[in-house]
Amino acid sequence: MKAKGPFGGFLKIKATVRRIMIQQMQWNSNIRITGVVMLLMMTHTLAAQHQEVHTPAAMWKGKQQEPEDTNSILYAFKKGQFHGNFRYFFMATDNREGLSDYYANAAGGGIKFETASFRHFQMGLSGYFIFNIGSSDLSKPDAATHLQNRYEIGLFDITDPLNKRNIDRLEELYLKYSWKKSHLTFGKQLINTPFINLQDGRMRPTEVGGLYGEMNDIIPGTKIEGGYLYEISPRSTVRWYKVAESIGVYAQGVNADGTKSNYAGNLASKGIVMLGGSHTVNTKLTIKAYDVWVENMFNSFLLEADGRYPIGKKKAKLVAGGQYIRQDVLHDGGNADPDKTYFRKGGSSMVFGFKLGWENERWQGSLNYTRITAAGRYLMPREWGRDPFFTFMPRERNDGLGDVHAVVARLGYELPKAHMKINLAAGYVDLPDVKHYALNKYGLPSYYQLNTDIRYEFSGMLKGLDAQVLWVYKGKKGNTYGNGKYVLNKVDMMNWNMMLNYHF
């Protein structure tokens, strides 16, 4: 029933006001709810974007409150291991009077990280930096011969003698799959084989890139290794090179006719295929075999036998070994132009080696012999590693030589309680005349060499630190025709080395 008269109008006004007030209250309530929600959202956003002072840094936070999942990739990274090394190297060369002398001080360091195993996979990464902290001017040629420095520059970057600070290199970057005692690695890595090896006689070793594996589970006492390599970073460089490009980074020597070799940057190869391994026949005999096939260039094969025969009652052993190496050119040796090829077309070489010695727990002594026949030059790129010969002595190579007779006597003594090793070596190397270019690639005269190598490992507070001193003397025996280029950094010289390494 509707009201009539004045009371009816009043009731209508009252109802309208009441309805407006109810709507206002509902609108205010909605605003308050919306405001609270927006405030909460803004607070959360600000917390995510702003780090208050005097609070723990949260830039590298993870879900620490949750239990670790051992089957996750994150767990493999968290449980990975770091390895570090600091290295100091002093080297000096004292040449014959009238020729330049040199010295160098190098310091550097590096770090490596390798993840824990995740479903048999691991990832590794390492890098290294080097500083020239005081050296001769290694970019300045010798005034008498116009030849460049040979030894000290190898502590830094041989491709840029003026570079003293920006000497760094990405060394390892690999993915490794392991099973039982075997593994397969893809990427930048370290390998140490007879033909391609670390040759770590400077600040950093030679490294390779490719797919390389090692198997130790097929036959008891047998190791098989091999793979495909497509890049190399030679010792004393900072770059990574394709296989063919890496040959010629070091000195190139001369062609068989005496003209300067010109194969650097002119070779073609798709890479290296290598297969090798060792088999322990019994406790007395081990046999090794390795083959390196460099596509379009050459093939090198090594067969070696090493024996140890117990004698007496004080763990003494008679040691003996034999070695055979055969090399053959492939196609044009890298380039159809004979002035730009690495291995002469139709060329080959053969090497025979023998050793006989005696050793016990502290003493090691041996007499070693190497014969490179006159069939041709023995050629293995110096950028890839050192010689595998029984007669190898640090600071000289037999690469690029033929018709060689080398004899080396070694004597070593170990003091376990003093953490010290002393090694002495004396050798004589009979070579073709320096002008017999077909069998003497680098103009090296016959020489005799004396080496003293002393190594010491610290303990206690300095555990992880080791020191090495190497002294080398090389005396001239062959004719140098009064030309200093056959003498400088080759013969009538002394080379001093002192190294400190800290591993952690």
MARGU-615535 format. One record per residue (C-alpha): x, y, z. Coordinates in steps of 0.05 Angstrom, whole numbers, always signed. Example, Ala and Ser with C-alpha at 12.3 -4.5 7.8 and 13.67 -1.06 7.14 Angstrom:
<atoms>
{atom {+246; -90; +156}},
{atom {+273; -21; +143}},
</atoms>
This chain:
<atoms>
{atom {+0; +0; +0}},
{atom {+29; +66; -23}},
{atom {+28; +127; +23}},
{atom {-10; +187; +1}},
{atom {-4; +262; +16}},
{atom {+57; +295; +47}},
{atom {+79; +232; +83}},
{atom {+83; +195; +17}},
{atom {+134; +245; -12}},
{atom {+176; +242; +52}},
{atom {+179; +166; +49}},
{atom {+202; +169; -23}},
{atom {+259; +217; -7}},
{atom {+280; +174; +53}},
{atom {+282; +111; +10}},
{atom {+323; +145; -43}},
{atom {+374; +172; +7}},
{atom {+380; +103; +40}},
{atom {+392; +70; -28}},
{atom {+447; +121; -44}},
{atom {+480; +110; +23}},
{atom {+481; +34; +14}},
{atom {+512; +42; -55}},
{atom {+565; +89; -28}},
{atom {+583; +40; +27}},
{atom {+589; -17; -23}},
{atom {+633; +27; -69}},
{atom {+679; +47; -11}},
{atom {+685; -25; +10}},
{atom {+705; -45; -61}},
{atom {+757; +10; -63}},
{atom {+786; -13; +3}},
{atom {+791; -85; -20}},
{atom {+821; -65; -87}},
{atom {+871; -19; -51}},
{atom {+893; -75; -4}},
{atom {+903; -123; -63}},
{atom {+942; -70; -102}},
{atom {+985; -54; -41}},
{atom {+1002; -127; -31}},
{atom {+1021; -134; -104}},
{atom {+1064; -72; -102}},
{atom {+1099; -95; -39}},
{atom {+1116; -162; -72}},
{atom {+1141; -127; -135}},
{atom {+1184; -79; -96}},
{atom {+1213; -136; -55}},
{atom {+1232; -171; -120}},
{atom {+1264; -108; -149}},
{atom {+1297; -75; -90}},
{atom {+1351; -100; -42}},
{atom {+1350; -65; +25}},
{atom {+1416; -45; +57}},
{atom {+1441; -85; +117}},
{atom {+1407; -147; +91}},
{atom {+1440; -210; +62}},
{atom {+1454; -207; -13}},
{atom {+1403; -247; -53}},
{atom {+1433; -241; -122}},
{atom {+1455; -314; -124}},
{atom {+1400; -345; -83}},
{atom {+1373; -414; -97}},
{atom {+1321; -458; -65}},
{atom {+1363; -474; -5}},
{atom {+1304; -497; +37}},
{atom {+1288; -554; -9}},
{atom {+1326; -620; -5}},
{atom {+1378; -629; -62}},
{atom {+1357; -672; -120}},
{atom {+1416; -718; -135}},
{atom {+1387; -734; -203}},
{atom {+1388; -661; -227}},
{atom {+1438; -624; -270}},
{atom {+1439; -570; -216}},
{atom {+1466; -621; -166}},
{atom {+1522; -641; -215}},
{atom {+1544; -568; -219}},
{atom {+1540; -557; -144}},
{atom {+1581; -619; -130}},
{atom {+1633; -603; -183}},
{atom {+1706; -591; -167}},
{atom {+1752; -532; -178}},
{atom {+1827; -540; -191}},
{atom {+1876; -482; -193}},
{atom {+1949; -469; -210}},
{atom {+1997; -410; -203}},
{atom {+2063; -414; -241}},
{atom {+2127; -373; -242}},
{atom {+2180; -386; -295}},
{atom {+2249; -355; -302}},
{atom {+2290; -371; -364}},
{atom {+2357; -345; -389}},
{atom {+2401; -363; -448}},
{atom {+2475; -349; -449}},
{atom {+2501; -352; -521}},
{atom {+2572; -349; -548}},
{atom {+2607; -281; -543}},
{atom {+2585; -235; -600}},
{atom {+2514; -264; -601}},
{atom {+2454; -240; -562}},
{atom {+2437; -265; -492}},
{atom {+2365; -266; -466}},
{atom {+2325; -272; -402}},
{atom {+2251; -274; -385}},
{atom {+2205; -274; -324}},
{atom {+2135; -301; -332}},
{atom {+2079; -308; -281}},
{atom {+2009; -335; -291}},
{atom {+1951; -374; -264}},
{atom {+1889; -411; -283}},
{atom {+1829; -448; -258}},
{atom {+1790; -509; -280}},
{atom {+1719; -530; -262}},
{atom {+1691; -600; -275}},
{atom {+1621; -620; -257}},
{atom {+1604; -683; -218}},
{atom {+1577; -741; -260}},
{atom {+1505; -735; -284}},
{atom {+1482; -799; -317}},
{atom {+1555; -813; -335}},
{atom {+1565; -743; -366}},
{atom {+1612; -689; -341}},
{atom {+1628; -620; -367}},
{atom {+1696; -586; -359}},
{atom {+1720; -514; -369}},
{atom {+1788; -482; -357}},
{atom {+1827; -420; -375}},
{atom {+1896; -390; -362}},
{atom {+1929; -321; -361}},
{atom {+2002; -302; -366}},
{atom {+2041; -237; -354}},
{atom {+2110; -217; -377}},
{atom {+2137; -188; -312}},
{atom {+2207; -169; -337}},
{atom {+2245; -194; -398}},
{atom {+2293; -177; -453}},
{atom {+2265; -145; -515}},
{atom {+2242; -210; -547}},
{atom {+2219; -174; -610}},
{atom {+2289; -149; -626}},
{atom {+2330; -195; -673}},
{atom {+2402; -212; -659}},
{atom {+2446; -159; -691}},
{atom {+2497; -208; -721}},
{atom {+2450; -261; -749}},
{atom {+2383; -223; -754}},
{atom {+2350; -284; -722}},
{atom {+2294; -279; -671}},
{atom {+2294; -305; -600}},
{atom {+2281; -380; -595}},
{atom {+2270; -402; -523}},
{atom {+2246; -345; -479}},
{atom {+2191; -322; -526}},
{atom {+2159; -390; -516}},
{atom {+2138; -369; -446}},
{atom {+2089; -320; -477}},
{atom {+2057; -313; -546}},
{atom {+2106; -330; -602}},
{atom {+2059; -298; -653}},
{atom {+2063; -230; -618}},
{atom {+2129; -217; -582}},
{atom {+2105; -148; -560}},
{atom {+2045; -175; -523}},
{atom {+2062; -173; -448}},
{atom {+1994; -171; -414}},
{atom {+1937; -197; -457}},
{atom {+1962; -268; -457}},
{atom {+1903; -312; -440}},
{atom {+1872; -374; -470}},
{atom {+1809; -414; -464}},
{atom {+1841; -482; -454}},
{atom {+1790; -536; -440}},
{atom {+1716; -537; -457}},
{atom {+1690; -608; -463}},
{atom {+1634; -657; -451}},
{atom {+1657; -725; -425}},
{atom {+1619; -791; -421}},
{atom {+1648; -844; -375}},
{atom {+1633; -917; -362}},
{atom {+1672; -964; -317}},
{atom {+1745; -947; -330}},
{atom {+1734; -916; -399}},
{atom {+1713; -848; -426}},
{atom {+1697; -810; -489}},
{atom {+1709; -734; -492}},
{atom {+1685; -683; -542}},
{atom {+1713; -612; -546}},
{atom {+1777; -576; -525}},
{atom {+1819; -623; -482}},
{atom {+1888; -649; -461}},
{atom {+1918; -713; -490}},
{atom {+1988; -742; -480}},
{atom {+2009; -791; -534}},
{atom {+2076; -807; -568}},
{atom {+2064; -762; -628}},
{atom {+2015; -710; -601}},
{atom {+2028; -690; -529}},
{atom {+2031; -634; -477}},
{atom {+2105; -618; -485}},
{atom {+2097; -573; -424}},
{atom {+2167; -542; -421}},
{atom {+2141; -471; -420}},
{atom {+2082; -438; -385}},
{atom {+2025; -477; -417}},
{atom {+2020; -542; -457}},
{atom {+1994; -559; -526}},
{atom {+1919; -574; -528}},
{atom {+1873; -606; -579}},
{atom {+1801; -603; -600}},
{atom {+1761; -662; -625}},
{atom {+1729; -728; -605}},
{atom {+1777; -772; -566}},
{atom {+1767; -833; -523}},
{atom {+1802; -884; -480}},
{atom {+1779; -955; -466}},
{atom {+1806; -999; -411}},
{atom {+1751; -1051; -405}},
{atom {+1756; -1095; -467}},
{atom {+1817; -1138; -453}},
{atom {+1851; -1142; -385}},
{atom {+1917; -1104; -385}},
{atom {+1900; -1068; -450}},
{atom {+1888; -994; -462}},
{atom {+1861; -970; -528}},
{atom {+1856; -896; -545}},
{atom {+1841; -855; -607}},
{atom {+1795; -807; -642}},
{atom {+1789; -750; -691}},
{atom {+1822; -682; -680}},
{atom {+1802; -620; -719}},
{atom {+1838; -564; -681}},
{atom {+1901; -551; -641}},
{atom {+1926; -495; -596}},
{atom {+2002; -503; -595}},
{atom {+2044; -489; -534}},
{atom {+2065; -416; -530}},
{atom {+2004; -390; -568}},
{atom {+1936; -363; -548}},
{atom {+1896; -381; -610}},
{atom {+1862; -444; -633}},
{atom {+1881; -466; -703}},
{atom {+1853; -516; -752}},
{atom {+1899; -576; -760}},
{atom {+1932; -554; -826}},
{atom {+1935; -482; -802}},
{atom {+1973; -501; -739}},
{atom {+2033; -528; -778}},
{atom {+2081; -470; -790}},
{atom {+2064; -429; -729}},
{atom {+2134; -445; -705}},
{atom {+2197; -436; -748}},
{atom {+2192; -471; -816}},
{atom {+2265; -484; -833}},
{atom {+2286; -496; -906}},
{atom {+2265; -541; -964}},
{atom {+2307; -598; -989}},
{atom {+2342; -550; -1038}},
{atom {+2359; -499; -985}},
{atom {+2305; -448; -1002}},
{atom {+2262; -423; -945}},
{atom {+2201; -466; -929}},
{atom {+2135; -432; -943}},
{atom {+2081; -481; -921}},
{atom {+2051; -438; -865}},
{atom {+1980; -422; -886}},
{atom {+1987; -462; -951}},
{atom {+1969; -532; -927}},
{atom {+1903; -569; -933}},
{atom {+1878; -625; -888}},
{atom {+1811; -645; -859}},
{atom {+1842; -667; -793}},
{atom {+1877; -723; -755}},
{atom {+1854; -793; -742}},
{atom {+1894; -828; -687}},
{atom {+1890; -898; -659}},
{atom {+1937; -931; -609}},
{atom {+1946; -965; -543}},
{atom {+1986; -1011; -501}},
{atom {+1981; -1084; -478}},
{atom {+2015; -1112; -416}},
{atom {+2035; -1182; -437}},
{atom {+2058; -1199; -367}},
{atom {+2094; -1165; -309}},
{atom {+2157; -1163; -351}},
{atom {+2134; -1139; -420}},
{atom {+2091; -1082; -448}},
{atom {+2078; -1069; -522}},
{atom {+2054; -1002; -550}},
{atom {+2029; -984; -619}},
{atom {+2005; -917; -646}},
{atom {+1985; -893; -715}},
{atom {+1972; -820; -734}},
{atom {+1938; -808; -801}},
{atom {+1938; -735; -823}},
{atom {+1890; -730; -881}},
{atom {+1923; -707; -946}},
{atom {+1992; -700; -913}},
{atom {+2027; -760; -880}},
{atom {+2021; -822; -836}},
{atom {+2065; -839; -776}},
{atom {+2067; -907; -743}},
{atom {+2103; -927; -678}},
{atom {+2115; -996; -648}},
{atom {+2150; -1001; -581}},
{atom {+2166; -1056; -531}},
{atom {+2188; -1043; -459}},
{atom {+2212; -1096; -411}},
{atom {+2229; -1098; -337}},
{atom {+2262; -1160; -310}},
{atom {+2272; -1167; -234}},
{atom {+2343; -1182; -210}},
{atom {+2371; -1189; -140}},
{atom {+2334; -1181; -75}},
{atom {+2326; -1106; -68}},
{atom {+2271; -1095; -120}},
{atom {+2323; -1081; -173}},
{atom {+2303; -1089; -246}},
{atom {+2338; -1093; -312}},
{atom {+2302; -1048; -362}},
{atom {+2304; -1054; -438}},
{atom {+2266; -1026; -496}},
{atom {+2261; -1025; -571}},
{atom {+2226; -975; -617}},
{atom {+2208; -971; -691}},
{atom {+2176; -911; -727}},
{atom {+2156; -908; -800}},
{atom {+2130; -846; -836}},
{atom {+2100; -841; -906}},
{atom {+2075; -781; -945}},
{atom {+2002; -779; -968}},
{atom {+1985; -748; -1035}},
{atom {+2026; -684; -1043}},
{atom {+2044; -676; -969}},
{atom {+1995; -619; -960}},
{atom {+2004; -578; -1023}},
{atom {+2016; -595; -1097}},
{atom {+2069; -539; -1100}},
{atom {+2135; -570; -1074}},
{atom {+2156; -502; -1046}},
{atom {+2093; -498; -1003}},
{atom {+2085; -570; -980}},
{atom {+2103; -598; -912}},
{atom {+2123; -670; -930}},
{atom {+2160; -679; -997}},
{atom {+2120; -719; -1047}},
{atom {+2144; -792; -1047}},
{atom {+2181; -780; -981}},
{atom {+2187; -826; -922}},
{atom {+2229; -837; -860}},
{atom {+2248; -893; -812}},
{atom {+2272; -890; -740}},
{atom {+2300; -945; -695}},
{atom {+2312; -937; -620}},
{atom {+2340; -980; -564}},
{atom {+2351; -972; -489}},
{atom {+2384; -1014; -435}},
{atom {+2386; -997; -361}},
{atom {+2379; -1014; -289}},
{atom {+2335; -987; -233}},
{atom {+2312; -998; -162}},
{atom {+2270; -959; -113}},
{atom {+2317; -899; -114}},
{atom {+2364; -904; -173}},
{atom {+2350; -905; -248}},
{atom {+2403; -909; -301}},
{atom {+2401; -923; -375}},
{atom {+2438; -920; -441}},
{atom {+2395; -899; -501}},
{atom {+2406; -899; -576}},
{atom {+2366; -870; -634}},
{atom {+2379; -880; -708}},
{atom {+2341; -839; -760}},
{atom {+2360; -870; -827}},
{atom {+2382; -831; -888}},
{atom {+2317; -850; -925}},
{atom {+2290; -781; -910}},
{atom {+2274; -728; -857}},
{atom {+2235; -748; -795}},
{atom {+2178; -697; -794}},
{atom {+2128; -686; -739}},
{atom {+2101; -615; -728}},
{atom {+2136; -584; -669}},
{atom {+2071; -548; -653}},
{atom {+2039; -616; -636}},
{atom {+2088; -644; -585}},
{atom {+2159; -667; -570}},
{atom {+2197; -726; -599}},
{atom {+2178; -796; -574}},
{atom {+2251; -820; -578}},
{atom {+2287; -854; -521}},
{atom {+2343; -802; -531}},
{atom {+2299; -740; -524}},
{atom {+2329; -685; -480}},
{atom {+2293; -620; -462}},
{atom {+2313; -558; -503}},
{atom {+2327; -594; -569}},
{atom {+2289; -634; -622}},
{atom {+2308; -684; -676}},
{atom {+2249; -663; -719}},
{atom {+2269; -645; -791}},
{atom {+2331; -690; -790}},
{atom {+2354; -753; -826}},
{atom {+2416; -796; -822}},
{atom {+2421; -786; -747}},
{atom {+2459; -824; -693}},
{atom {+2441; -803; -622}},
{atom {+2467; -832; -557}},
{atom {+2443; -809; -488}},
{atom {+2462; -834; -418}},
{atom {+2415; -820; -360}},
{atom {+2422; -825; -285}},
{atom {+2368; -809; -234}},
{atom {+2364; -811; -159}},
{atom {+2303; -802; -114}},
{atom {+2302; -781; -41}},
{atom {+2231; -797; -18}},
{atom {+2238; -769; +52}},
{atom {+2267; -704; +25}},
{atom {+2214; -700; -30}},
{atom {+2269; -690; -81}},
{atom {+2289; -720; -149}},
{atom {+2354; -709; -186}},
{atom {+2363; -728; -259}},
{atom {+2427; -722; -300}},
{atom {+2434; -734; -375}},
{atom {+2491; -730; -424}},
{atom {+2484; -741; -499}},
{atom {+2518; -736; -566}},
{atom {+2479; -726; -631}},
{atom {+2515; -737; -697}},
{atom {+2479; -700; -753}},
{atom {+2488; -687; -828}},
{atom {+2526; -624; -847}},
{atom {+2486; -560; -836}},
{atom {+2487; -548; -912}},
{atom {+2459; -618; -926}},
{atom {+2390; -587; -930}},
{atom {+2354; -649; -952}},
{atom {+2369; -682; -885}},
{atom {+2379; -621; -840}},
{atom {+2317; -576; -842}},
{atom {+2337; -526; -788}},
{atom {+2413; -520; -799}},
{atom {+2431; -555; -733}},
{atom {+2504; -577; -727}},
{atom {+2526; -641; -691}},
{atom {+2527; -627; -617}},
{atom {+2535; -656; -547}},
{atom {+2487; -637; -491}},
{atom {+2488; -639; -415}},
{atom {+2425; -632; -372}},
{atom {+2415; -626; -297}},
{atom {+2343; -629; -272}},
{atom {+2327; -622; -197}},
{atom {+2256; -624; -170}},
{atom {+2230; -612; -100}},
{atom {+2160; -617; -69}},
{atom {+2145; -576; -8}},
{atom {+2105; -602; +51}},
{atom {+2071; -576; +113}},
{atom {+2047; -504; +107}},
{atom {+2073; -501; +35}},
{atom {+2041; -566; +13}},
{atom {+2019; -558; -60}},
{atom {+2082; -520; -79}},
{atom {+2136; -552; -121}},
{atom {+2201; -525; -151}},
{atom {+2244; -546; -210}},
{atom {+2313; -524; -234}},
{atom {+2337; -544; -304}},
{atom {+2406; -528; -331}},
{atom {+2425; -544; -402}},
{atom {+2492; -539; -439}},
{atom {+2500; -553; -514}},
{atom {+2569; -555; -545}},
{atom {+2586; -552; -619}},
{atom {+2616; -612; -655}},
{atom {+2596; -600; -727}},
{atom {+2622; -548; -776}},
{atom {+2585; -481; -774}},
{atom {+2627; -446; -828}},
{atom {+2637; -385; -785}},
{atom {+2564; -367; -792}},
{atom {+2529; -347; -728}},
{atom {+2461; -370; -753}},
{atom {+2483; -442; -743}},
{atom {+2505; -425; -671}},
{atom {+2455; -376; -640}},
{atom {+2408; -413; -592}},
{atom {+2433; -480; -621}},
{atom {+2504; -495; -596}},
{atom {+2558; -464; -552}},
{atom {+2504; -441; -505}},
{atom {+2475; -451; -435}},
{atom {+2401; -447; -418}},
{atom {+2378; -436; -346}},
{atom {+2308; -450; -320}},
{atom {+2274; -442; -252}},
{atom {+2201; -459; -243}},
{atom {+2152; -453; -184}},
{atom {+2083; -485; -186}},
{atom {+2028; -480; -134}},
{atom {+1970; -529; -144}},
{atom {+1904; -525; -106}},
</atoms>
